[in-house]
Amino acid sequence: MSFLTALRRGSSWMPVLLRSCTRSCQIRARATCRLLHTPDHAHAVNTCQRQRGATSLQTRAFGLSAFKLKSTDDLGSSNGFHEEGEDEDFLEDSEVEELFQQQIPAGIGEGQHRVFIVHPDVKWGSRKQHLTTAELMMAEAEGLVNTLENWTVVDKMILSTKTPEKKRIFGKGNFQTLTERIRQTAGITAVFVNVERLTPLSERDFKEVWGVKVFDRYSVVLHIFRCNARTKEAKLQISLAEIPLLRSRLKNEMANLDQQGGGSRYIGGSGETLYEIQQRLLKEREIKIRLALEKLRKKRHLLRSQRRHREFPVVSVLGYTNCGKTTLIKALTGDTGLQPRNQLFATLDVTVHAGQLPSHMTVLYVDTIGFLSQLPHQLIDSFSATLEDIKHSDLLIHVRDISHPETASQKVNVLNVLKNLQMPDRLMNSMIEVHNKTDLLTNYESAEPAALPISALEGRGLEQLKEAVEEEILKATGKQILDLKVNLSSPQLSWLYKEATVQDVQVDADEGSAVVKVIISTAAHGRYKKLFGSR
């Protein structure tokens, strides 16, 4: 077989390779400190559905998977709350869209999938799951597949293994049993192996044996994220998380090409092999994305500074995916713009919503990305800019779906993620645990005295939660409750309404004064005394 024939068989990535090589030369001629810019992208699409059905594999090199995030380019815009930040030197929306659509991992996003799920039940060793069962892990895998439009589970199988680290994961007998089951099940287009990540070698081997696409948890969750991505930051973070998938696909494609005698040949007198060129282009892509995300990180820092200047306490609401975080924030704030959905990863990004506590103090509730078990650190690291917001909160609320059979395991997973994020001790020690969805249980009584039982959907227990939040916020922010005597002929009262939380006003009409009960920060009280004295 000739080298040209081998290249023709690798035509799925050649058009992008040629475009990328041209762009790479142009990029290198520019100042190294500037972000890379690609002027044209004729086939950019706006939705995951259009991307699935219309775009040919022939015009996409290595693909990327997909996600949902609702990032904070409009951070804090709900309930009349608005923050301003600088957009100077940011990538244009069209550039971000091109990055997002340019190299989508092949296979996973194309049309509908009829999926066979196999869950390796590890019998012993470090990979054995002690806090859950194989059946519950399988149920979660089914939930992931069912979250995706036009994806259906056609069959599933739990198979024991003692060798999860081996290329084929299962022993010879069990692997043969699995292969026969897959081949006997009609209409399968993909196999979902319910593990964190498959090695490129394992993925390639499974594809060759089973003759269909093969996915792991990383690629399926990433695809869910992509299908819901809306904002600039969301798309950039997804594109960064997909780099490992692109590298895995590159290794597999180069291995196939090497078997045909083409992968190690030098291209166009450049002194680089095809594999080296593709690796370099991926690295340039990764650098471009990281630079753009660093600019967004700086914007987030600016927005946090603005919030602190206005002295709005920040409460981050977090928990396992589909635990009811968005429903709870809607109940606490009355924000009708929030539309909770009963699905995994309905929110994968940070949004801010203003609400009032019993004292009429305004707080900002931050709706965060949902957590999931068995996700690689690479995926979490890609969303570090989003998760960083949690560290800068005044208080955390950990929402648990207490009706879920794996609620104890989910709690452990959430706490482990927070530990890996190096959450400050002050936040971990003051965190409020909320047991949500008690409406799904009969006569629920918590075995954990410190936890607050609620039903966000029915509004039960919310007043007790608001009181607990207020108590912790006063501790965390150093705010104090004071009775201040004001002269009604001076601007004191209007100043307090603007700069503090006025709880009560007792007017003395004869004296022309009033005693005002306020919640006020130490800094604001200092400004008050400077303006009006210690009256």
N, C-alpha and C positions, 0 to 999 in steps of 0.2 A: 504493500500500500504506500502511495507517495505521500510526501509531507503535505502537499497542497490538499490532498484528499482528507488527511487528518484535520487540517485546519477547517475545511468545509464542514466536517462533522462537529466542530466546536463553534459553529456559527452563532450559537445563542449568545456568546459574549463578544464576538469580534466587532460588531458595529460600535458598541460602547467603548471597546478598547481603542479603536481608531479615533473616535471623538475625544476620548480621555487623553490620548497621547498628544493630540493637537492642543487641547486645553492646557495640559501640563506644561508644554513649551511656553505657552503664553503666560501662564502663571509665574514661571520662574523668572520672567523678564520684569516682573513688577517688584515693588519694594517688599522685602521679606516681612515687614511688620504689618502689612495690610491683609485683611481677609481675602481669601480667594473669591473670585466672581466668575460665574458662567453666564454669558449673555442670553442664550436661547435655550428653550426647552419646548419643542413643538408638541410633545405628547403629554404634557402635564395634565393631570386630572384632579378633580376636586373632591371626589368621594371614593370610599373604598369599593363601592359597588361598581362604579365605572372602571376603576382600575382592574377589578377582577375580570370583567367581561370583555373589554375592548382592546387591551394592549397586548401586542404579540410578544412572545418570548424572544423573537428574533431581534427586537430592539431594546432588550434589557440585558445588561451584563449582570453578573451575580445578583440576585434579588435581595430584598430585605423583607422582613415580616411586618406586623402591624399592631397598633395600640389606640387606647382612648385616653385623652387627657384634656383637661379644660383649663389650660395654663393661665397664668396671671399677667398677661399683657394688659388686661383690664382689671387688675387686682383691686378688689374693694369697691367695685362700681355699684354693687347692689345696695338697696335701702338708702339711696341718696348719698352713700359714702363714696368719695372719689379721691384718688391720689394721682399726682402728676410725677412723671419721671422723664429723664432725657432719653431720646431715641437716637442720638447722634452716633453715626458710624455703625448702626445695626444693619444686619442683612435685610434687604427688602423682602416683602412677603413672597414675591415671585422667585427670589433666589432660594428661600427656605423651601418653597414648594418643589422647586427643581431638585434640591438635595433629597427631599423626602420621597420623590417619585422616581429618581434617577436610577437607582439600583435596588429593585425590590427582590428579595430572595425568591427564586423561581419555585413554583409548585404550590406553595401554601395558600396563595391568594387567588388562585385561578378557578373561578366558577364555584360549583358546589362540591362537597366532599361527602362520601359515604365512608364512615370511619369505623375501623376495628380497633378497640382499645385493649391493650394488654398491660396488666399491672404486675410487676415483679414483686412477689412477696418474700422479702429477705428474711431468712430464718434465724440468722445470728450474725454477730459482728457489728462494726461501727455504723453500718447503714440500716440496721434493723430499727423499725419505728416502734417505740415503746408506749407512746401516748395516744396512739390511734390504732385502727385495724385496717386490714387490706380492703375490706368491704367499704369502709368510709372513704378511704383514699380513692377507690374506684368511683364512688358516687361523686366526689369532687371533680375527678377527671371528666365524667359525663357532663357535669355542670359547665365545665370549660367549653366542651364541644358544643353543647346546646346554646351557649351564649352567642355563637357565631351564626349569622344568617346563612341559610342553605347548607348547613352542616348537620348531618344526622349520624347517630350511633346505630350501626347495623348489627354489631355483635361485640361482646366483651369477654375477657378471660382473665382470671387471677391465676398466676402460675408461680409456684414456689421456686426459689433459687438459693443456692449456697455460694454462688460465685458471681455476684453482681458486678465485680470489677473486670470480668473477662469480656472479650470482644463481643461474644454473642449473649452475654448476661446469664443465660440459662445453661444447664447441663445438656448433654447431647440428646438424651431421651426427651426431655421437656421441650427442647427447641424443635425437635422433629414433630412432636405433637402439636405445637403451636403453628408450625409451618403448614401442616396438613389442614388444620382448622381454618387458617386464613385462605388457603387455596380452595377449600370446599364452600366458603361463604361467597355467594354470588354478589357481584356489583361493588366490591370493595375498591375504593380509589386511594385510600391512605390507611396507614397503621400508626396509631398514637401509642408510643411506648412511654408509660407514665413514670418517667425518671426526670431528674433535673436537667441534665445535659447528656446527650449521646456524643461519643467521640466521633470525629470524621470517619475513622476506620469502621466503627460499628454501624454508623448510618449508611455508609457505602455498601457494606456487606449485607445488611438487611434489605436494602433496595434491590440488590442483585438477586437475593434468594426469593424474596416475596413478589418482586416485579411491580411494586406500587410505591408511592411517596411514603416517607417515614418521618414522623414528627416527634419531638420531645416536649416537656412542659415549657421550656424556655421559648421555643418557636411558636407554640400555640398561644401562650399568654402574650407574647410580643405581637402576634397577629391581632389579638383582641384589642390591644392598645392602639395599633395602627388604624384599625377600622373606626375608632372613635376619636382620633386626633383632630383637633380643631385649631389650636393656637400655634404660634411660632415656636414657643419654648417646648411644647409637647412634641411637635414634629422633629425638632432638633434632638431632643432626648431619645426619642424612638430611633432616629437614624444612628445615633451613637450606640445604642444598645444592640443594633443589628449588625454592627461591624464583626463581632465574633461569628455570626451566621455566614456572613460573606466570606470570611477567611476559611471556614469549614467547607463551604461550597467550592471555593477556589482550590483547596487541597484535593478534593474529590475529582474536580474536573481536570486538574493537571495530572492526577494519577491515571485517569482514563486516557488522556492525550499521550502520556508517556508510553502507554502500552501500544500506541499506534506510531511511536517514534517521533512525536512532534513537540513534546513539552519542554525538552531541554535545549531546543534549537534557539539560536540567537535571532533577534528580530531586527531587520532593516539596518544592520551594521551599527546598532546602538551599543553593542557590548553587553546587552542585557537579554536574559531569556524571557520568554513570555511570562513565566511565573514571577520573575523578579520585577517585571514592569507592573504586573497586576498588584503585587504586594506593595510596591511604591505608591501606586495610585490610591490604594486603600488607606495607606498611611497619610497621604496628603488630604484625603477626604476626612479622616479622623481628626487631623489637626485643625482643619477648617471648622468642623463642628464644635470642637472643644473651645476654640477662640470665640465663636459666636455665643456659646453657653456661658463663657466667662464674662462676656459683656452683659448678658442677661442677669448673671449673678450680681454684678455691680449695680444693676438697676434695682434688683430686689433689695440690696443693702440700702439704697437711697429711699425706697418706699418704706422700709422698716424704720429708717431714721425719721421720716415724715410722721409715721404713726406715733412714734415715741415722743416727738415734739408736741403732738396734739394730745398726748397722754391717754390714748385709748388702750385699755388693757386688752391683751390678745389671748384668746383661749383656743388651743388647737384640739380638734375633735378627731380622734383616730381609732383604728380598730381593724379587725379582719375584714376582708372584702365582703360586701353584702350584709353587714351587721346592722345597718340602719343609721349610719352617720348623717347622711343628707336629710333623711326624714326627721331626725332629731333636731338638726339645725333649723329646718323649716318650721318645726313646732316651737322652737325657742325664739325665733326672730319674726315669724309671720311673713317671711319672704315668699311671695307667691311665684317669684321667678324660678324657684327651685322645683325641679321635677324629679323626685326620687323614682328609681326603677328597680324592680326586683330581679337583678341579674348581677353576676360577678363583674367587678371592675366597672360599675356604672360611673364612678368618679375616680379618675386617675391623676388628679392634679389639684392644685391649691386654688380655692376661691375664698373670698372673705365676705362675711355677712354681719351687719350690725344688729345688735339686739339690746334690750334693756333688762337690768336686774331689778329686784324688788325695790331697791333704793332709788331707782330711775337712773342709775349709773349706766352709761353706754359701754358695751364691750364688743369686741370684734371676734366672731366665731370663725375659725379657719377650717374649711372642709378639706381633708387631705386624701392622698392616695390610699387605697385599701391594701392591706398586706395579704400575703399568701404563703403557705408553707412550701418548702423545697424549691425556692428560687435561688439561682446562683448570685454570688456577690456582684458579679459583673452587671447584672440587671439592676440591682439596687444602686450600685455606684453611678449608673447612667442617670439616675434621677436624684442625685445628691443635691443639685441646685434647688429642686422642689422640696425635698425632705428637710433641707437646711432651715426652712421657715419654722419647723417645729421647735428647733433648739432655741429660737429667740422668742418663744411664747412666755406668757406669765403663768399659764396653767395648762395642763393636759387633761382631757377627758377621754378615758378609754371605754369605748362602747363595745359591749359583748352581746352577741345574739345568744341569749341564755336558753333559747329553745333548741338550739342546734345540738345534735348528738356529740359533736366534737368541740363543744365550747371550751372545755378545759385545755385541750390541745391547742386550740386557736389562741387562747390567752398566752400560753407559753411561747408560741411563735411570735406574737406581737411583742412581748417583752424581750425576746431574743433580738429582734430587729432593732428595737430601741437601744438595747445594750450595744449592738454592733455600730449603731450610729453615734455612740458615745454621748448619749443624752445626759445633760447635767443632773447631778444628784438632787438639786433643789426641785427640779421638775418631776423626777421619779418619786421623790418622797411625798410630794403634795398632790400627785395625780389622783383624780377622782375616777373610781370604777363604777360604771353604769351597767346594770343588767337589763338590756332592752328585750322587747318582744314578749313581755310577760303575759300579754293578751292571748298568746298561743298555748299557755300552760294553765292548768287548773290549780287555783289556790297556791300560787308560787310563794315560797318563803326562802330567802337567801340563806345559805349556810355561811356566808361571809358578812359579818355584821357591818363592816365599813362600806360595803357596796350598796348602791341605791337602785332598787327595783323600779323600772318605769315601763311605760308603753308609749313610745313616741307617736305611734299611729293613732292611739286613742287619747293621748294627752295626759295619761296618768303619771303621777309622780314628778311632774315637771316643776311645780312650785318648790318642792323640797330640793330638787337639783339646782334651781336658780339660787336658793338660799345658800347651799353649799358652795356654789361657784363664787358668790359674793363674799363669803367668809374667807375663802382661800385667796381671792383677788386682793382683798384688803391686806392680808398678810404679805402677799408676794410683792405688791407695789408700794408698800409703805404709806398708803393713803390713810387718812385719819378722819374721824367723825368729830366735828366741832360745832359749838354754838357761838355764832358771831353776832355781835350787836352792830347794826348798821343805821346810819342816818338816811331816812327816806328821801331827803332833799339832795343827796349826793348820788354819784353813779355806782356806789358800792354794790347795791343789790343786783343791778344789771350786769356788773362785772362778774359777780359770783355765779349768776345763771350761765354766763358764757364760759367761765374758766373752771367751774367746779360742778358738783352734782347737788342741787338744792333739794333737800328732802322735806323741809317744813319751814313756814314763815309765820311767826307770831307777831302781829302788828300791835303797837301801842300808839293809837291815834293821837292821844293827848300830848304825848312826848314827841311825836313825829319820827318814831324810830321803830325798829323791828329786831327780833332775835331770829336769826336764820340758822337752821340746822343744815350743815353741808358735809359732803364727803369731798375731801380736798387733798391733793398731793402735797408733800412737803415743799416741793419747788413752787407750786402755785400759791401756797400759804405764805411763802417768803416774798413773792411778788406782791401779794395783797398787803402785807404789812409795810412793804416799802412804799406802796402807793397811798395807803390810807392810814398808816400807823397801826398801833396794836389795839385799836378800838374794837 
